[in-house]
Structures are given as structure tokens and as C-alpha cells.
């Protein structure tokens, strides 16, 4: 079962993923599970079934299989005028810490037109959460 604490993804996004009835219901390692692009293609096929035929994607974990899948995903998303951040996609392919989590939240925002807590990712640091500054006024 998906859990926000173990996936590093917000509760709202976890609920969305669960509602899609994906073939992989138990994400054990978000970095590894999303790196091939297969799950991303499966998610996109829920919204654009004619542009993301699941039989066109490889579940393989080799770099060449990942690159083929992601190339297809990027071309198909461009046809829908949707774009994922290249650095986040590359980080996801190479299982960089925080990249897959950010990619899932970015995908959620693109496909649902909803926003979630803004996350940023940079290669050396893992992931940074931008939250509003809370000011306390001492008494």
C-alpha cells in the first residue's frame, strides 16, 4: 500500500495514485519503481489512452529500455502540450534521491490541473520543500 511517509509524496498525490488502479499497487521504492517510465506511461494512459498504449512500453530496467520509454513519454506529452522538467526526468531515470517524488508531483499537477506543496530538486541536495515563512511575535 502507498503511504506518504514511506513514498516521500504528499497524501493528496498518494490518494490520486491509488485512485488510478495501477498495476503496481505496492510501491516499495519510488525511485526504482518510476525510473523505467512504465508507471508514468500507465498513469498518462489513464488520461490519454490513445497516446500511451501500454504495450508500447518496456518494463525493463536497462538504461536503453528506460531511455526508449522516456523518449516515447516525452514525445507523447508534447503532443498534448505538456512538459516535464528535463532535469527531473533525468534524475528519475538515474534514481537520484528526490527526483522521482518530484516527478510524480509534477505529473499530478499537469494531469489534474491541481497544485501541491511546491518542491524543488537539485542534484547535490536531495529535495527542498518551500513552505510559507511563519513569524512569531513574542509576548
PyMOL commands that set and color helices and strands:
alter all, ss='L'
color gray80, all
select helices_A, chain A and resi 4-7+11-19+30-35+38-47+54-56+63-79+86-93+99-112
alter helices_A, ss='H'
color red, helices_A
select strands_A, chain A and resi 119-121+127-129
alter strands_A, ss='S'
color yellow, strands_A
deselect
rebuild
show_as cartoon
